[in-house]
């Protein structure tokens, strides 16, 4: 007979069992905020679950944080978009696989009246110089993400110290939140195109500069050398799936009819 005490404990025991079983049917990854902000992460997760029965549990963070999670062994698989720092990471950590597999681009966003004259800029670095010359408001991710690293690279290319601009705002926000903040503050910012396109109908800020080859935004998958077991097997399976069956999902992804991501051919 089940005593009253055991009846009281039964729900807690069931929850423990559920928690123990959940990882057996899920893969944990760390991925950039732009994959979530664009909607591509949800589409990939849904299709992977449909084909394999496995859930995708994602730590949605900046590229730098994703690499830190992999370095600590929290996750076995990461998706990032910071090529220079990825090269350093790969050289140090020697993962099982590193593969650049798709790209989109960064764009410079700002208020339609464009007080710094970004529309007349010939390059992204020229645009950043104009922002500094006009002491215009600029909203920075300031979070060690791939977007933040690209922004810092652009300031260096422009030979500008953004901290000397009193209107340089270090927001520390994910991309979608930053776009909303820049919109409210009527400031400039750097964004991946897909996240901007996903939010554009709700924003007043517009794309003022794009097309500079320096703004190419490359995404990479890194699979670490994990310990044998269920979790690592799932990470391997997701990596293999993404680079094969995931390709048509990426290539068919659209936001209001506009293709956002482009596949990088490779072995």
N, C-alpha and C positions, 0 to 999 in steps of 0.2 A: 504494500500500500504506500502511496506517495503521501508523505506527511505535509502539514501546512508549511513547514520550513522549506521543504524541497519545492513546493509550488511557488513559494516566494522567490527562490533562487533560479527557477527554470528560465525565465526570460533573460536573465543575465548570462546564464550558461549558453543559451542559444545565440546570443549576440557574440560571445567569445568565439563560438564555433564558426559563425558566419565570417567574422573578421579573419579567422585563420584560413578559411577556404577562399576568401576573395582574391588574394594574390595568385592563387593557382589558375585563375581565369582572367588575369589581367597582366599587362605589361606597363611598367613605370618608365617614363622618359622625362627628360627636361627639354623644353623647347622655348623658342623666343615668343615674345608677346605679339609680334606681327603675324605669326601663324594663327593665333587665336583671334586677334583683332580683325583680320581679313575674313575669317570664317573658314579658311582652308583646313584648320586642325579638326574642326567638327566634322567636315565632310570626309577627311581621311579616316578619322576614328570610326565613323559610322560604317564606312565601306570595309574597313579591316575587321570590324566586329561581324559584319554580315558574312564575310568570306571565311573567317577563322573561328568565330565564337569568342574571341578574346576582347576584353575591354582595354582601352588605352587610358591610363591614369597619368596625366601630365602635370609636371611642375612648370607653370608658365612664368618664366623669368627672363632677364636679359641674358645675352650670350655669355658675358663674363660669369654671371652667377651659375649658368648651366654648366660651364666648364668646372667651376668650383665643386658643384654637386657630383660631377663625374670623378673629379680628383679625390673626393672624400669617399667614393664608393657608394654614395646614396643611390645613384642610377647607373645603369650600364650603357645607356644609349642617350645621345643628345643631338639636337638639331640647332645649329647656330648660324650666324651670318656675320662673322668677323674674321676674314681670311688671315690677316696678319697675326692676330693673337692665336688663331687656330694652329698656324704653323709652329709657333712656339710651344703650344700645348702638345701637339703631336710629337715634336722632337723630344720633349721631356717625358711624356707619359707613355709613348709608344703603344697606342691602341691597336686593337685587332684590325680595325678598318676605319679609314677616313675617306669620305667621298663627297666632293662637291657635285650636287645633283640637279639644282635648279637655280634660277635667278629671276629677279624683277628689278626695279630701280628705285632709287631715292628721288624725292622731289622737294623743292623748296616752296613752302606754303606761306602765305601772308595775306594781309587785308587787301581788299580789291583796290583801294586808293593808292596802295604801294608807295608809302612815303619815302622809302630808300631807293626807289627807281630800279627794283630788281628786274623788271621786264626788259630793261635796256642792257643788262649784263650779258656778256658773251660766254662766260663760264661760271661754274658754281663758286669757284674761288673769288671771281670778280664780284659775284653777288654778296658773298660774305664780307668783302672789303667795303662794299657800299653800305651794308648794314652797320659796320663799325664806323665809317665816315660820318654817317647821319646819326650815330648814337641811337639807333632805332631799337625798339624792344625785341629781344630774342628769347624764346623759351627753350631751354635745353633739357633733354632727358636727364642728364647728370646722374646716370645709374650704372655705368660700365657696360651698357648694352651695345650691341653691334651698331645701332643707330647713333648712339653717343660717341662711339669710337670713330665712326665716319665723320661726324660733326667736328670732332677734335682734329682729325686729319685735314679737314677743309680749312679750319682756322690756321693750322700750320702752313698749308699750301698758300693761303692768302697773306701769310706773314703778319698775323694779327693776334694779339693777346685779348681774348674776349672779356677777361676779367676786368680790363680797364674801362669797359663800357658799363656805366651804372645801371643800364637797362638790360643787362644780361642776367636772365633769371634762371637759376638752377632749381628746377622743379622737382626732380627725383620721382617722376611719374612714368608709368607704362605709356605706350604710344597713344592708345585711344584716349586716355585721360589727358595726356599732354595736348593733343589736338583740340580737345574741348577747352582746355585752359587757354591756349594760344588764341582761340576764337574769341573767348570772353574778354581777354586782355588786348585784343587787336594787335597781336605780335607775330613775328616771323618764327618759323620753326622748320626743322628738317624731318621728313616723314618717309616711310616706305609708301609706295604708291597704293598698294592694296588696302592698307588700313585707312588711308585717306579716302579712297574710293568708297569703302564700306560706310564711312561716316558722312561723306560729302553732302547728301541731301539735308543734313541737320546742321551744317556749318555755313558760316558766311565767308570765311577765309577760302582762298582759291590757290590753285597751282600757279606760281609765277615763273618758275624756271624748272625745266627738265631737259633730258636729252644729252647732257654732258656725259661722255664715257666714264668719267671718274665717279659718277653716281650709280654705276652698276652695283647691284646688291645680290651677292652670291650666297646661297644657302648650302650648308654641308651637314652630312650625317656622320657621326663618330660612334663606333661601337667599341667599347672598352674590352679589356681582357678580364672578364668576370670569372667568378668561381663556378664550376659546374653545378647545375641545379635548375629547378623549374623557372626561377626568375630570369636567369641568364638565357635559357633556351627560348623564352618568350621574347626577350630583347633581340636575339638572333633572328627569330622568325619575323618580327616587325621590320628589322633592317632589310632582310631579304625581300619581304613583301613590298616595302616602300620603293625599292629600286627596280621592281619588276611590275607587279600588278598595280602599284601605286602610281605609276607613270601616267596612265590614261586618266586617272582621277585628277592629277595635277594639271594635265594639259587641257582637260575639259572644264576646269573651274572658271567661272565667270562671275563678275559683279556687274549687274545691269547690262549684260551683253558684252562687257569688256574683258578680254583675257588678261589675267594678272601675272601668271607665272610661266616660265619657259624652261624646258628640260635641257640639261647639259648632257650630251651624249657621252658615253664612256663604257668601260668594261664592267 
